[in-house]
Amino acid sequence: MITFEWPWMLLALPLPLLARLLPPAPSSIGAALHLPLMAELPLAADAPAVRPHWQHLLIAVAAWTLLVIAAARPQWLGEPIGLPVAGRDLMLALDISGSMEQEDYEVNGRAVSRLAAVQAVATRFVERRNQDRLGLIVFGSQAYVQTPLTFDGATVATMLNEAVIGLAGRETAIGDAIALAIKRLREQPDGQRVLILLTDGQNTAGTLAPLDAAKLAAQAGVRIHTIGIGGGEVGIRTPFGMRLLRQGSDFDPATLKQIAELTGGQFFTATNREQLEAVYAQLDQLEPNERDQRTFRPQRELFVWPAAGALLLTVGLALAALRQQR
């Protein structure tokens, strides 16, 4: 559709008619301008009067109308386009310590490391959060921001899959990871700050205790959902048949549960891939990403066309007046 940005400019359309209705200005006494060659010039009174032709009058009216329309800034508005609006500012904190390389999970019938299982499931979770701003923190002995908060879920998924065990050290700094997430989320809107923390071990490194970090998160309005993987027995296929393996004894569900309770989040455990997928499905329900849809309508300025038309008509009118004087 076509609309006007300044429609009040259309009130200027009758101005030429009002100018014609105004009384003439009083004539001044005496000559205002003295010419040295006055005798050689014809007097204005002796010059033939030039009356505008009705066609010229129509052209002048059309030119003025186009000029006023251009001044009102006509614009073309396109169809509304939906904009991505963040339902949550959501950080993922992923443990990439040495224990995450244990191959006690199964994907497509083969044993894979804990990290590979998490990457497979978490990638689909990221792809579903298309209205969220997502960020990724990886932690081992230290915590690092792998991806800042962004609407670009594809980049977050790529960085998630490129995480390498041991890149941040072999130990586990849960408290530092929480503190780093608080720093990234505290400037975001209240009620939308969410951290999903996934780890398979207990805190063995870092400068801040996990529960102290959880208290800071509660003060900052950051809700933490914790996911503990490991801690159970799984069956692993080997050349010699099925073998039961007990996962690492450093699993610390009590601390993870306290972290979630202190911040108003939920605690989950997942000892196999099916449970891990169920956890992320529950997180989709706990943290829905629906919010009032915002739209954008593309617009294009059209004033150049009536302005150009007014210019062409004015030039044509001037040429016609010169031709008539000859």
C-alpha positions as CSV (number, residue, x, y, z in Angstrom):
1,M,0.0,0.0,0.0
2,I,1.0,3.7,-0.4
3,T,0.9,6.1,2.5
4,F,2.1,9.6,3.3
5,E,4.7,10.3,6.0
6,W,3.7,13.9,6.3
7,P,0.0,14.1,5.1
8,W,-0.5,17.5,6.6
9,M,1.6,18.9,3.7
10,L,-1.4,18.3,1.5
11,L,-3.1,21.3,3.1
12,A,-0.8,23.4,0.9
13,L,-2.7,22.5,-2.3
14,P,-5.1,25.5,-2.3
15,L,-2.3,28.1,-1.6
16,P,-2.1,29.3,-5.2
17,L,-5.9,29.9,-5.2
18,L,-5.6,31.9,-2.0
19,A,-2.8,33.9,-3.4
20,R,-5.1,34.9,-6.4
21,L,-7.8,36.0,-4.0
22,L,-5.5,38.3,-2.0
23,P,-5.8,42.1,-2.9
24,P,-3.0,43.5,-5.0
25,A,-0.2,45.3,-3.2
26,P,-0.4,49.1,-3.3
27,S,1.7,50.7,-6.1
28,S,4.6,52.7,-4.9
29,I,5.1,56.4,-5.9
30,G,8.0,57.1,-8.2
31,A,10.4,54.8,-9.9
32,A,12.0,52.2,-7.7
33,L,14.8,51.4,-10.3
34,H,16.4,53.9,-12.6
35,L,17.9,52.6,-15.8
36,P,20.4,54.7,-17.8
37,L,19.0,53.6,-21.1
38,M,15.4,54.1,-20.2
39,A,14.6,55.8,-23.5
40,E,15.7,52.8,-25.5
41,L,13.5,50.3,-23.6
42,P,9.8,49.9,-24.3
43,L,7.5,50.9,-21.4
44,A,5.8,48.0,-19.6
45,A,2.4,49.6,-20.3
46,D,3.1,49.5,-24.1
47,A,4.1,45.8,-24.0
48,P,1.5,43.3,-25.1
49,A,-0.2,41.5,-22.3
50,V,0.5,37.7,-22.3
51,R,-2.5,35.8,-21.2
52,P,-1.9,32.2,-20.1
53,H,-3.5,29.5,-22.2
54,W,-5.9,27.2,-20.4
55,Q,-3.6,24.3,-21.2
56,H,-0.7,26.1,-19.6
57,L,-2.9,26.7,-16.5
58,L,-3.7,23.0,-16.3
59,I,0.0,22.1,-16.5
60,A,0.8,24.6,-13.8
61,V,-1.9,23.1,-11.5
62,A,-0.6,19.6,-12.2
63,A,3.0,20.7,-11.4
64,W,2.0,22.3,-8.1
65,T,-0.1,19.2,-7.2
66,L,2.9,16.9,-7.8
67,L,5.2,19.2,-5.9
68,V,2.9,19.1,-2.8
69,I,2.5,15.4,-3.1
70,A,6.3,15.0,-3.1
71,A,6.5,17.2,0.0
72,A,4.1,14.9,1.8
73,R,6.6,12.1,1.3
74,P,4.7,9.2,-0.3
75,Q,5.9,5.8,0.7
76,W,5.3,2.2,-0.4
77,L,4.7,-0.2,2.5
78,G,5.3,-3.9,1.9
79,E,3.7,-6.9,3.5
80,P,4.4,-7.4,7.3
81,I,7.5,-9.6,7.9
82,G,7.8,-11.4,11.2
83,L,11.0,-10.6,13.2
84,P,12.8,-13.0,15.5
85,V,12.1,-12.0,19.1
86,A,14.0,-13.6,21.9
87,G,11.8,-15.6,24.2
88,R,14.8,-16.2,26.5
89,D,18.4,-15.0,26.9
90,L,19.7,-18.5,27.4
91,M,23.3,-19.6,28.1
92,L,24.5,-23.2,27.8
93,A,27.4,-24.2,30.0
94,L,29.1,-27.4,28.8
95,D,31.6,-29.5,30.7
96,I,34.5,-30.4,28.5
97,S,36.8,-31.8,31.3
98,G,38.7,-35.0,30.9
99,S,35.9,-37.2,32.3
100,M,33.7,-36.3,29.4
101,E,35.7,-38.5,27.1
102,Q,34.4,-41.7,28.7
103,E,32.6,-43.8,26.1
104,D,29.7,-45.0,28.1
105,Y,26.9,-43.6,26.0
106,E,25.4,-45.1,22.9
107,V,24.4,-43.4,19.6
108,N,23.1,-45.4,16.6
109,G,24.2,-48.6,18.1
110,R,27.8,-47.7,18.9
111,A,29.5,-46.5,22.0
112,V,30.4,-42.8,22.0
113,S,31.9,-40.4,24.5
114,R,29.7,-38.4,26.9
115,L,30.6,-35.2,25.0
116,A,29.5,-36.7,21.7
117,A,26.2,-37.8,23.1
118,V,25.6,-34.3,24.6
119,Q,26.5,-32.6,21.3
120,A,24.1,-34.8,19.3
121,V,21.2,-34.0,21.6
122,A,22.0,-30.4,22.5
123,T,22.4,-29.5,18.8
124,R,18.7,-30.3,18.1
125,F,17.8,-28.4,21.3
126,V,19.6,-25.3,19.9
127,E,17.9,-25.6,16.5
128,R,14.5,-25.6,18.2
129,R,15.2,-22.4,20.1
130,N,14.8,-20.2,17.0
131,Q,13.3,-17.2,19.0
132,D,15.9,-17.2,21.7
133,R,19.3,-15.5,22.1
134,L,21.7,-18.3,22.8
135,G,25.2,-18.3,24.1
136,L,27.7,-21.1,24.9
137,I,30.2,-21.4,27.7
138,V,32.7,-24.3,27.9
139,F,34.5,-25.1,31.0
140,G,37.2,-27.5,32.4
141,S,39.8,-26.1,34.7
142,Q,38.8,-22.7,33.5
143,A,35.6,-21.3,31.9
144,Y,35.4,-19.6,28.6
145,V,32.7,-17.9,26.5
146,Q,32.7,-19.9,23.3
147,T,29.8,-17.9,21.8
148,P,28.2,-14.7,23.2
149,L,24.5,-14.3,23.2
150,T,23.2,-14.2,19.6
151,F,20.1,-15.0,17.5
152,D,22.4,-17.0,15.2
153,G,21.6,-20.5,16.4
154,A,23.5,-22.1,13.6
155,T,26.8,-20.6,14.8
156,V,26.0,-21.7,18.4
157,A,25.4,-25.3,17.1
158,T,28.6,-25.2,15.1
159,M,30.7,-24.1,18.1
160,L,29.0,-26.6,20.3
161,N,30.0,-29.5,17.9
162,E,33.5,-28.1,17.6
163,A,34.1,-28.3,21.4
164,V,37.1,-30.5,22.2
165,I,37.7,-32.3,25.5
166,G,40.6,-30.8,27.5
167,L,40.6,-27.5,25.6
168,A,39.8,-25.7,28.9
169,G,41.7,-28.1,31.1
170,R,41.1,-31.6,32.5
171,E,39.5,-30.6,35.8
172,T,36.0,-29.1,36.5
173,A,35.3,-25.5,37.5
174,I,31.6,-25.4,37.9
175,G,31.5,-22.3,40.1
176,D,33.6,-20.3,37.6
177,A,31.3,-21.3,34.8
178,I,28.2,-20.1,36.7
179,A,30.0,-16.8,37.5
180,L,30.9,-16.2,33.9
181,A,27.2,-16.9,32.9
182,I,26.0,-14.4,35.5
183,K,28.4,-11.8,34.0
184,R,26.9,-12.3,30.5
185,L,23.3,-12.5,31.6
186,R,22.9,-9.8,34.2
187,E,22.5,-7.0,31.7
188,Q,19.6,-8.8,30.0
189,P,15.8,-8.3,30.8
190,D,14.5,-9.6,34.2
191,G,12.8,-12.9,34.1
192,Q,14.5,-14.0,30.9
193,R,18.0,-15.0,32.2
194,V,18.5,-18.7,32.0
195,L,21.5,-20.9,32.3
196,I,21.5,-24.6,31.4
197,L,24.5,-26.2,33.2
198,L,25.6,-29.7,32.1
199,T,28.4,-31.6,33.8
200,D,29.4,-35.2,34.7
201,G,31.5,-34.5,37.8
202,Q,32.0,-32.5,40.9
203,N,33.8,-29.2,41.3
204,T,37.5,-29.7,41.4
205,A,38.9,-26.4,40.2
206,G,38.2,-22.7,40.0
207,T,38.2,-19.8,42.5
208,L,34.5,-19.8,43.3
209,A,32.5,-22.6,45.0
210,P,29.4,-23.8,43.1
211,L,26.9,-23.0,45.9
212,D,28.4,-19.5,46.4
213,A,28.1,-18.9,42.6
214,A,24.5,-20.2,42.8
215,K,23.7,-17.6,45.5
216,L,25.1,-14.8,43.3
217,A,23.0,-16.1,40.4
218,A,19.9,-16.0,42.5
219,Q,20.6,-12.4,43.5
220,A,21.2,-11.5,39.8
221,G,17.9,-13.2,38.8
222,V,19.6,-16.0,36.8
223,R,17.6,-19.2,36.8
224,I,19.9,-22.3,36.5
225,H,18.7,-25.7,35.2
226,T,21.4,-28.4,36.0
227,I,21.9,-31.6,34.1
228,G,24.0,-34.3,35.6
229,I,25.2,-37.1,33.3
230,G,26.8,-40.3,34.4
231,G,26.5,-41.9,37.8
232,G,24.7,-45.1,36.7
233,E,25.4,-48.4,34.9
234,V,25.2,-48.7,31.2
235,G,25.5,-51.7,28.9
236,I,28.3,-51.4,26.3
237,R,28.6,-53.7,23.3
238,T,32.1,-55.2,23.0
239,P,33.5,-57.9,20.7
240,F,32.9,-60.3,23.6
241,G,29.2,-59.3,24.1
242,M,27.4,-56.8,26.3
243,R,29.4,-55.4,29.3
244,L,28.1,-53.4,32.2
245,L,30.1,-50.4,33.2
246,R,29.7,-48.2,36.2
247,Q,30.1,-44.6,35.4
248,G,32.5,-42.3,37.2
249,S,32.2,-42.1,41.0
250,D,32.9,-38.3,41.0
251,F,29.3,-37.6,40.0
252,D,27.8,-35.0,42.5
253,P,24.0,-34.8,42.1
254,A,23.5,-33.3,45.5
255,T,25.4,-30.1,44.6
256,L,23.7,-29.8,41.2
257,K,20.3,-30.2,42.9
258,Q,21.1,-27.4,45.4
259,I,22.3,-25.1,42.6
260,A,18.9,-25.6,40.8
261,E,16.9,-25.1,44.0
262,L,18.7,-21.9,45.0
263,T,18.0,-20.3,41.6
264,G,14.5,-21.5,41.0
265,G,15.6,-24.0,38.3
266,Q,15.2,-27.8,37.9
267,F,17.7,-30.6,38.4
268,F,17.9,-33.5,35.9
269,T,19.9,-36.7,35.5
270,A,20.6,-38.6,32.3
271,T,22.4,-41.9,32.4
272,N,21.7,-42.6,28.7
273,R,20.9,-40.7,25.5
274,E,17.1,-41.3,25.7
275,Q,17.0,-39.7,29.1
276,L,19.1,-36.8,27.9
277,E,16.7,-36.2,25.0
278,A,13.8,-36.3,27.5
279,V,15.6,-33.7,29.6
280,Y,16.0,-31.3,26.8
281,A,12.3,-31.9,25.8
282,Q,11.3,-30.9,29.4
283,L,13.5,-27.8,29.2
284,D,11.5,-26.8,26.1
285,Q,8.4,-26.9,28.2
286,L,9.9,-25.2,31.2
287,E,11.4,-22.4,29.2
288,P,8.9,-21.7,26.3
289,N,10.3,-19.4,23.7
290,E,6.9,-17.9,22.6
291,R,6.4,-14.2,23.0
292,D,4.3,-11.6,21.2
293,Q,5.3,-11.6,17.6
294,R,6.8,-8.4,16.2
295,T,6.6,-7.5,12.6
296,F,8.5,-5.2,10.2
297,R,7.0,-3.6,7.1
298,P,9.6,-2.7,4.4
299,Q,9.1,0.8,3.0
300,R,10.4,2.6,0.0
301,E,10.4,6.4,-0.5
302,L,8.4,7.5,-3.6
303,F,8.7,11.3,-3.4
304,V,11.3,11.3,-6.2
305,W,8.7,10.4,-8.8
306,P,6.2,13.3,-8.2
307,A,9.1,15.7,-7.7
308,A,10.6,14.7,-11.0
309,G,7.2,15.0,-12.7
310,A,6.7,18.5,-11.2
311,L,10.2,19.5,-12.5
312,L,9.5,18.3,-16.0
313,L,6.1,20.0,-16.1
314,T,7.7,23.3,-14.9
315,V,10.4,23.2,-17.5
316,G,7.8,22.5,-20.2
317,L,5.7,25.4,-19.0
318,A,8.7,27.7,-19.1
319,L,9.5,26.7,-22.6
320,A,5.9,27.2,-23.7
321,A,5.9,30.7,-22.2
322,L,9.1,31.6,-24.1
323,R,7.7,30.3,-27.3
324,Q,4.5,32.4,-26.8
325,Q,6.5,35.6,-26.2
326,R,8.2,35.2,-29.5
